[in-house]
Structure formats: structure tokens, C-alpha cells
Amino acid sequence: MTVLELPLTLAGRASESSTITLDQGAAQPIPANMPFLATVRRGADIHFPAGSVTLVAAPDRSPGAGEAGAGGGALSTTPDASVDLLITQAQCIVGRDLPPALARACEAGLLALLSVAREHESGTPPTGDHLFRDILADIAANCRQQDYGVAQVAQRYKLNVRTLQKMFQKHGTTLREHITAARLKYAGAALLDPVNAGKKVSDIAFEAGFNDIATFNRLFRRTFGRAPSAFRTEANQAAAGVARAERADVSQAG
């Protein structure tokens, strides 16, 4: 088995009820056929009695993911379309002998969906931290405004900037990093949306809240591992490859 860099994000679905233990914590149940998303910081142990399981994993390089004291792993089984689509596409290519170019394109598509899926999990704050939860929701709703930043959040919630900064430091990140991450997640999802096929990458960057295309390209490459244009192209190729494979299966079945 390949050893992956920690921390990592793990998505999966098992055909039978299973359990997962994250970072030597308590075993947590996973219902049958329920897609799940987990953050693994030190290790994971999955037990499934029978049937099949599909897993997709990748290093988590989101802001604060690897900070010391960031806490243990987290599990989400809340229904999420991106996780469901991720697992469905992974199942379509498992066991296939793909040409190198198509394999890279499929990998890009799966990583893109995994990155979008992280947004659901990373937006879940610690239980009882209502103010932090409200600020995260505010960021998600307003990060696309180019003048949105630390000062605006502080003013909205009547907090001084230092207090706001300490709040995010406690969770292993900074407010500025979280705003940037939210913008990048929006841009990544927008690049995958067929509705935006005719839009330039620069248009999507500005819509996501960036005001400098060079900065956007640099941050996007650091987060997603490739330039925005390559990210879009490879994801589209992956989707087309899966569609062709599905049509071939239907044709052979007929």
C-alpha cells in the first residue's frame, strides 16, 4: 500500500456498515452506502465486515492543516454532492488500464472533486464555538467581494483585529488565509462548472474576489498543484474519459 503524506483527506463509501478510527480515537460508525469524508492527521483504521469499499485519499495542504495542536481527525457523513460524485467517478475507473495521459486527467478530476468536498468539512467549527461558526459563514457568503478582509470582518462583529486574529490562530490558521482559501475553493468549483466554460480564467479569478491575476495563479498552483487553465483542461478530459468509458460499457452490454 502506498504511504501518503499526512495530514490527508480521505473520502470513501462501503457497501456494508463499517467503522473508522481516526488518530487512535474512538471507533465511529459509517452507514452502508453512505459517502464519508474524513481528515486524518496521524492515522486511520477502517473495518468493514464484508462487501466492497472505495477510497480516495490525498494530502491536505489547506491553510493550517498541518499546524501543531490542530486537533485530531474529523469525520463527516453529512450528504454532500461533491463527495458522492467523487466516489462514483472513482468507482468508474478502478481496475481500468488507462493510457498515461488519461490516467493523469482522471487523477486531476478526482483531486479537483476532493478539493471541493473539503469545503463542506472545513466549514464545520468546533462544537459550541458559535461566533467562530458565524464568522466562517460570513466568509463563505462574502469572500468574493474584493474589498472584503480582516477589517471588514472585525467591523461586522464589533471585534478588534487582534482578538479576531487570536480566534483563528486557536484553530491553526489566520483569517486572511481562510478568506484566501474560500476564494480559491470558489474559483476551483467555478472552473469545473460547465456553465462557466466560456469564461476566461481571469474573469473567474476576479469573480472569486482576487484583484491580481498573477497572485491568483501563484496561489492556485500552490493549492491545487497545477495552473488554473491546466486544472480546468485536465478535469474536463477526465470527465470526457469517464463518459466515453461509460458509453463503451453500455455498448458492450448491448
PEFEN-V365096 format. One record per helix or strand of 2 or more residues. SS is the DSSP state (H for helix, E for strand). FROM is the first residue (numbers start at 1). TO is the last residue. If there is no record, write none. Layout:
BEGIN
ss->[SS/SS]
from->[FROM/FROM]
to->[TO/TO]
END
This chain:
BEGIN
ss->[E/E/E/E/E/E/E/H/H/H/H/H/H/H/H/H/H]
from->[8/18/27/36/44/53/74/81/100/130/150/161/175/194/201/213/228]
to->[14/22/30/40/48/59/76/93/122/142/156/169/192/196/207/224/253]
END
